[in-house]
Amino acid sequence: MCGKRFGAKCYLTYHLLFHIKPFACDVCGKRFACKWELTRHLRIHTGEKPYKCFVCEKVFAHIGSRNRHCKKIHNKK
């Protein structure tokens, strides 16, 4: 595929997932290498926002977005 070489078979197997992308979104067909990437992507379609700001209770689809918000807006971790 890409010609990259690995010292151990397990690293090659993991790398191949990024070429094969076995997890597909049933809504739009976008494909992902890891199941957690698909789970995170599905929130675009469902509107799920499971991460809430501890201070103002604003909600976010991704934990990183919540953490950036808290740091920028409330100056907290």
C-alpha positions in Angstrom: 0.0 0.0 0.0 2.3 2.8 1.2 5.6 0.8 1.5 6.1 1.7 5.1 8.1 -0.9 7.1 7.7 -2.0 10.7 9.9 -4.0 13.1 7.0 -5.9 14.6 3.9 -7.4 12.9 1.6 -5.8 15.5 2.7 -2.3 14.4 2.0 -3.2 10.7 -1.4 -4.6 11.6 -2.3 -1.4 13.5 -1.0 0.8 10.6 -3.0 -1.2 8.0 -6.2 -0.1 9.8 -5.5 3.5 8.6 -5.5 2.3 5.0 -8.5 -0.1 5.3 -10.7 2.0 7.6 -13.0 -0.9 8.6 -15.6 1.3 10.5 -18.1 3.1 8.3 -20.8 5.6 9.2 -24.2 4.3 8.3 -25.5 7.8 7.7 -22.9 9.4 5.4 -20.5 6.5 4.6 -17.4 8.2 6.0 -14.9 5.5 7.1 -12.6 5.3 10.1 -9.6 3.3 11.3 -10.8 3.1 14.9 -14.2 2.5 16.4 -13.8 5.4 18.8 -13.4 7.8 15.8 -16.7 6.5 14.4 -18.4 7.0 17.7 -17.1 10.6 18.0 -18.1 11.3 14.4 -21.7 10.0 14.9 -22.3 12.9 17.3 -22.4 15.1 14.2 -25.5 13.3 13.0 -27.2 12.7 16.4 -26.5 16.1 17.9 -25.3 14.4 21.1 -23.3 16.6 23.4 -22.3 14.6 26.4 -19.6 16.9 27.8 -20.8 19.8 30.0 -18.8 22.8 31.3 -18.4 22.6 35.0 -19.0 26.4 35.4 -21.6 27.6 32.9 -23.1 24.2 31.9 -22.5 24.8 28.2 -22.5 21.4 26.4 -20.0 20.0 23.8 -19.8 17.1 21.5 -16.1 16.5 22.2 -14.2 16.6 25.4 -11.4 18.6 23.9 -13.8 21.4 22.9 -15.1 21.5 26.5 -11.6 21.6 27.9 -10.6 24.4 25.5 -13.7 26.3 26.5 -13.0 26.0 30.2 -9.4 27.1 29.8 -10.2 30.1 27.5 -13.5 31.3 29.1 -13.2 30.4 32.7 -9.4 30.0 33.0 -9.7 26.5 34.5 -8.4 23.0 33.7 
